[in-house]
Amino acid sequence: MHGIIRPDPVSLSTAARNLLCDCGGLQSGDPLVICYEDPRHGWYDAAVASAVALEAQLMGMTVQFCEVLPPDMEQPAEVAAKLSEASNIIYFARLGDQGRFSGDGGPRQIMVYARNASDLASDFGCAPHRAMKILKTAVDDVLFTARTIRITCPNGTLVEGDAPRIASNASGSIADVTTRRFPLGVPAPVPAIHFSGRVVLTDSLTPTGNRAYVPAVLPLSGNVTAIVAKGRITGFEGDARDVAAIRGHYMSVAERFGVDPFVVHSWHAGLHPGCRFFGPQGQNRDYWSNTVFSNPRMLHFHTCGTEAPGEISWNLVDATVTVDDVPLWENGVLRARAFPRLSDCLAAEPALDDLF
């Protein structure tokens, strides 16, 4: 499936400890709930959750398992009760992505985006979480202090603007999701309120993963251009049937959740070269977009709704993001040595230098 190979046991153990200790801050004696969904749903294999659970047990943690249903189904009462009572939860399930920006400081929750044991054991899972946090903070700093940011793509996208000045939290990072991400693969979303231009939509519209709805994916028969003015969608240009379908899709999702449909909330691009990239052809587009988004080849906009992060994703492959006339991403490659703030990170963290 998607070129998956049998993982190296040593690398798998390293990645599991990276998740448990470096990301989770867990140690011997801690209780842990491993939340997973059945592999038959096509998102996670059984081996990835089992490998992390085994490593946690070897480290002396008390591990419980909790199987959950897909996010578009109502969870059994006993599942909801277990998750509400747990102090530490690791999700190998899409349920962990729901409401990831709206946490209330309750249980320590980690959402895992490595869909299988092979991906976890790769550079995606083995790159030290601490180092990726340092890189993320540096990229946030570059983006949120920029005078001008320009986004282009091979299909003709051209959007320009700047990030609003947002205060950092106590750790020095821009405010972001409340659920911990592992692997850490994207910077903080850049609010789109100051951005205007044209975004060329290709292939399909997909969900952001924030809330479940049906249909999750809207296929497109051809390219459609979205016109954006200061963070609002003012029109669509393209095949009339596609444009009508897009408008209907936006209205349906907006009515379901009671949100403003034609908002472009924010955007960000992938940070992690270790994230395996594969194209959408022949794939479940929801699975595809919500799996490869950590790779620098993918940039996505969050749209439909003023509450983070919005509900409908626009996906751009191999985009270029120019910050004050210097490319930060260039044709889908994160140029980690192009800015002193980032090159300092690579010099201080050998694992990052190797990754890039």
C-alpha positions in Angstrom: 0.0 0.0 0.0 1.6 3.3 -1.2 5.1 1.7 -1.3 5.1 0.6 2.4 8.0 -1.6 3.4 8.7 -3.6 6.5 10.1 -1.3 9.2 13.4 -1.7 10.8 12.8 -2.7 14.5 15.5 -0.4 15.9 14.1 2.6 14.0 10.6 1.7 15.1 11.7 1.7 18.7 13.5 5.0 18.3 10.4 6.6 16.8 8.1 5.2 19.5 10.3 6.7 22.2 10.5 10.0 20.3 6.7 10.0 20.4 6.3 8.9 24.0 9.1 10.9 25.6 10.2 13.8 23.4 6.7 14.7 22.3 4.6 13.3 25.1 6.9 13.9 28.1 5.8 10.5 29.4 7.8 8.3 31.7 7.7 5.1 33.7 4.5 4.7 35.8 2.4 7.1 33.7 -1.0 5.8 32.6 -1.6 5.9 28.8 -4.6 5.2 26.6 -3.8 4.1 23.1 -6.8 5.2 21.0 -7.0 3.4 17.6 -9.4 2.8 14.8 -9.9 -0.5 12.9 -7.4 -0.9 10.0 -10.4 -1.9 7.9 -11.3 1.8 7.6 -8.2 2.3 5.6 -6.3 5.0 7.6 -4.0 3.2 10.0 -2.4 -0.2 10.1 -2.5 -2.3 13.3 1.3 -2.4 13.6 1.8 1.3 14.4 -0.3 1.4 17.5 0.9 -1.9 18.7 4.6 -0.9 18.3 4.1 2.3 20.4 2.1 0.4 23.0 4.8 -2.2 23.4 7.5 0.4 23.8 5.4 2.2 26.4 5.0 -1.1 28.3 8.7 -1.8 28.1 9.3 1.7 29.6 7.0 0.9 32.5 3.8 2.7 31.5 0.4 1.4 32.2 -1.3 1.0 28.8 -4.9 0.6 28.0 -6.4 0.3 24.5 -9.6 2.0 23.3 -11.0 1.3 19.8 -13.0 4.2 18.3 -15.3 4.5 15.3 -14.6 6.8 12.4 -15.3 10.5 13.2 -18.5 10.6 11.2 -20.1 8.0 13.5 -21.4 8.4 17.1 -19.0 7.0 19.6 -20.3 4.5 22.2 -20.9 5.9 25.6 -18.2 3.8 27.2 -15.7 5.1 24.7 -16.6 8.7 25.4 -16.3 8.1 29.1 -12.9 6.5 28.9 -11.5 9.3 26.8 -12.9 12.0 29.1 -11.3 10.3 32.1 -7.9 9.6 30.6 -4.9 11.7 31.5 -2.7 10.8 28.6 -4.1 9.8 25.2 -2.3 8.9 22.0 -4.6 8.8 18.9 -4.0 6.5 16.0 -7.4 7.5 14.9 -9.0 10.5 13.0 -11.0 11.2 16.1 -7.9 12.8 17.6 -7.9 15.5 14.9 -11.4 16.7 15.6 -11.4 20.1 17.3 -7.6 20.2 17.5 -7.7 24.0 17.9 -10.3 24.1 20.6 -8.9 22.1 23.5 -9.5 23.3 27.0 -6.3 22.2 28.7 -7.7 18.8 29.7 -6.0 15.5 29.1 -2.6 15.4 27.4 -3.6 14.4 23.8 -1.3 13.5 21.0 -2.5 13.0 17.4 -0.3 10.7 15.3 -0.1 11.3 11.6 2.2 8.4 10.7 -0.4 6.1 9.3 1.6 2.9 9.5 4.6 1.4 11.2 6.8 1.9 8.2 6.2 5.6 8.1 6.7 5.9 11.9 10.1 4.1 11.6 11.2 6.4 8.8 12.8 9.9 9.1 9.2 11.2 9.6 9.0 9.5 13.0 12.7 9.4 14.0 13.6 13.1 13.5 13.8 14.4 17.1 10.5 16.1 18.0 12.5 18.7 20.0 14.4 19.6 16.9 11.3 19.9 14.8 9.7 22.2 17.4 12.8 24.4 17.1 12.5 24.5 13.3 8.7 25.2 13.5 9.3 28.2 15.9 11.9 29.5 13.5 9.6 29.2 10.5 6.8 30.9 12.4 9.2 33.7 13.3 10.1 34.2 9.6 6.5 34.2 8.4 5.0 36.3 11.2 7.6 39.0 10.9 7.5 39.3 7.1 6.6 42.5 5.4 5.2 40.7 2.3 4.4 37.1 1.5 3.7 35.8 -2.0 2.3 32.4 -2.8 2.4 30.9 -6.3 2.1 27.5 -7.8 2.7 25.8 -11.2 -1.0 26.0 -12.1 -1.2 29.8 -11.8 -1.9 30.7 -8.2 -0.9 34.1 -7.2 -1.8 35.4 -3.7 -0.1 38.2 -1.8 -0.4 39.6 1.7 1.2 39.5 5.2 0.7 37.8 8.5 -1.0 39.8 11.3 1.3 40.4 14.2 0.4 37.8 16.8 1.9 37.5 20.3 3.8 34.3 21.1 2.9 32.1 24.0 5.0 31.4 27.1 7.2 29.0 25.2 8.0 31.5 22.5 5.8 29.8 19.9 2.9 31.3 17.9 -0.4 30.1 19.3 -1.5 26.9 17.4 -3.3 23.7 18.0 -4.0 22.5 21.5 -3.6 18.9 20.6 0.1 17.9 20.2 1.0 16.8 16.7 3.4 13.9 16.0 5.3 14.0 13.9 5.4 17.8 13.9 5.0 18.7 10.3 3.6 22.2 9.8 4.2 25.7 11.1 1.4 27.7 12.8 -1.4 28.6 10.3 -0.9 32.0 8.8 -4.2 34.0 9.1 -5.4 34.9 5.6 -7.2 38.1 6.5 -4.6 40.2 4.8 -4.2 38.0 1.7 -5.7 38.6 -1.8 -5.3 37.1 -5.2 -6.2 34.0 -7.2 -5.9 30.4 -6.0 -6.1 27.7 -8.7 -8.1 24.7 -7.3 -7.2 21.3 -8.9 -8.5 17.7 -8.6 -10.8 18.0 -5.6 -11.7 19.9 -2.4 -11.0 17.9 0.7 -11.9 18.3 4.4 -9.5 19.9 6.9 -10.1 17.0 9.3 -11.5 19.4 11.9 -15.1 18.1 11.7 -16.6 15.2 9.8 -19.2 15.7 7.0 -20.6 13.8 4.0 -19.6 14.0 1.3 -16.1 14.7 2.5 -14.6 15.2 -0.9 -15.8 17.2 -3.9 -14.1 16.0 -7.2 -13.5 18.7 -9.8 -13.6 18.0 -13.6 -11.0 20.7 -14.3 -9.2 23.6 -12.7 -11.2 26.3 -11.0 -9.9 29.6 -9.9 -11.0 31.0 -6.5 -10.8 34.8 -6.2 -9.8 36.0 -2.7 -9.9 39.5 -1.4 -8.6 40.1 2.1 -9.4 36.6 3.3 -12.8 36.3 1.7 -13.8 34.3 -1.4 -15.5 36.7 -3.8 -16.0 34.4 -6.7 -15.0 31.3 -8.6 -14.0 31.0 -12.3 -14.1 27.8 -14.3 -16.4 25.2 -15.7 -20.0 26.3 -14.8 -20.8 22.8 -13.4 -17.7 22.8 -11.2 -18.4 26.3 -10.0 -22.0 25.4 -9.1 -20.9 22.2 -7.4 -18.3 24.2 -5.3 -20.8 26.8 -4.3 -23.3 24.0 -3.3 -20.6 22.2 -1.3 -19.7 25.3 0.6 -23.3 26.1 1.4 -24.0 22.5 2.5 -21.0 22.4 4.9 -21.7 25.9 6.2 -25.3 25.1 6.9 -24.3 21.9 8.7 -22.0 23.7 11.2 -23.5 27.2 11.2 -20.4 28.9 9.8 -19.6 31.6 7.3 -19.0 29.7 4.0 -16.8 32.1 2.0 -14.0 32.7 4.5 -10.4 31.9 3.8 -9.2 31.3 7.4 -5.5 30.6 7.0 -2.8 28.6 5.2 0.4 26.7 5.9 2.8 24.4 4.1 4.6 21.3 5.1 7.9 21.3 7.1 8.9 17.7 7.2 10.9 16.2 4.3 10.6 12.8 6.1 6.9 12.7 5.4 6.3 10.4 2.5 4.6 12.1 -0.5 2.5 10.4 -3.0 0.0 11.8 -5.5 -3.8 11.8 -5.3 -4.4 9.6 -8.3 -6.2 6.4 -7.3 -6.3 7.4 -3.7 -9.1 8.4 -1.2 -8.6 12.2 -1.5 -9.4 12.7 2.1 -6.7 10.2 3.2 -4.3 11.7 0.7 -4.6 15.3 1.7 -4.7 14.6 5.4 -1.6 12.3 5.2 0.9 14.1 2.9 0.2 17.6 4.3 3.4 17.6 6.4 5.6 17.2 3.3 7.0 20.5 2.0 5.5 19.7 -1.4 2.0 20.4 0.0 0.6 23.8 0.9 -3.0 24.0 1.9 -5.5 26.8 2.7 -8.2 26.3 5.4 -11.5 27.7 4.2 -15.2 27.8 5.2 -15.6 29.2 8.7 -14.1 31.8 11.0 -13.2 29.4 13.7 -9.9 27.7 13.4 -9.1 26.0 11.1 -12.2 26.1 8.9 -13.7 23.0 7.2 -12.7 22.8 3.5 -9.1 22.5 2.3 -7.6 23.9 -0.9 -4.5 21.8 -1.7 -1.5 23.2 -3.7 1.3 20.9 -4.8 4.8 22.3 -5.3 4.0 25.8 -4.4 6.5 28.6 -3.9 6.2 30.9 -0.9 8.3 34.1 -1.2 9.0 36.0 2.0 10.3 39.6 1.4 11.4 38.5 -2.0 13.3 35.4 -0.8 11.8 32.0 -1.4 11.1 30.0 1.8 9.4 27.2 -0.1 10.5 26.9 -3.7 8.6 24.5 -6.0 7.7 22.4 -3.0 11.2 22.4 -1.4 11.6 24.1 2.0 14.8 26.1 1.7 16.0 25.8 5.3 19.3 27.4 4.6 17.9 30.5 2.9 17.2 32.4 6.1 19.6 32.9 9.0 17.0 32.1 11.6 16.5 28.6 10.0 20.2 28.0 9.1 21.0 28.6 12.8 18.6 25.8 13.7 20.3 23.4 11.3 23.7 24.4 12.7 22.6 23.8 16.3 20.7 20.5 15.5 22.7 17.9 13.5 19.5 15.8 13.0 17.9 18.7 11.2 21.0 19.3 9.1 20.8 15.6 8.1 17.1 15.8 7.3 17.6 18.8 4.9 
